[in-house]
Amino acid sequence: MSFAVLAVAGQIERNYIREKSLEEQVIAAAKGNHGGRPKVFPRPRGGTADRTP
């Protein structure tokens, strides 16, 4: 019985955290911040790096 109560409490907390984080993501997206890993500068694609002088 006590395990079931703890499981329900954990599920409620998990749902609360999920809802809160989704709200924060929507607010951040409205400000133009979409999160994620920053983009790396692309390598030049001319084949010049492989040539020897």
C-alpha positions in Angstrom: 0.0 0.0 0.0 2.7 2.5 0.9 4.6 1.7 -2.3 1.5 2.6 -4.3 1.2 5.9 -2.5 4.9 6.7 -3.2 4.5 5.7 -6.8 1.5 8.0 -7.3 3.4 10.9 -5.6 6.4 10.3 -7.9 4.1 10.3 -10.9 2.5 13.6 -9.9 5.8 15.2 -9.3 7.1 13.9 -12.7 4.1 15.4 -14.4 4.5 18.7 -12.6 8.2 18.9 -13.7 7.3 18.1 -17.3 4.6 20.7 -17.5 6.9 23.4 -15.9 9.7 22.6 -18.3 7.4 22.7 -21.3 6.1 26.1 -20.2 9.7 27.4 -19.8 10.6 26.1 -23.3 7.6 28.0 -24.8 8.7 31.2 -23.1 12.3 30.8 -24.3 11.2 30.1 -27.8 9.1 33.2 -27.8 12.3 35.1 -26.9 14.1 33.5 -29.8 16.1 31.0 -27.7 15.5 27.5 -28.9 18.2 25.8 -26.8 20.3 22.9 -27.8 24.0 22.6 -28.6 25.6 25.6 -30.3 26.4 25.2 -34.0 30.0 24.6 -34.9 31.6 26.8 -37.6 31.5 24.9 -40.9 34.7 23.8 -42.5 35.5 25.4 -45.9 34.6 23.1 -48.7 37.1 23.9 -51.4 39.5 21.0 -51.0 42.3 23.5 -50.3 43.1 22.0 -46.9 44.3 18.7 -48.4 46.7 20.3 -50.9 50.4 20.5 -50.2 52.3 23.7 -51.2 
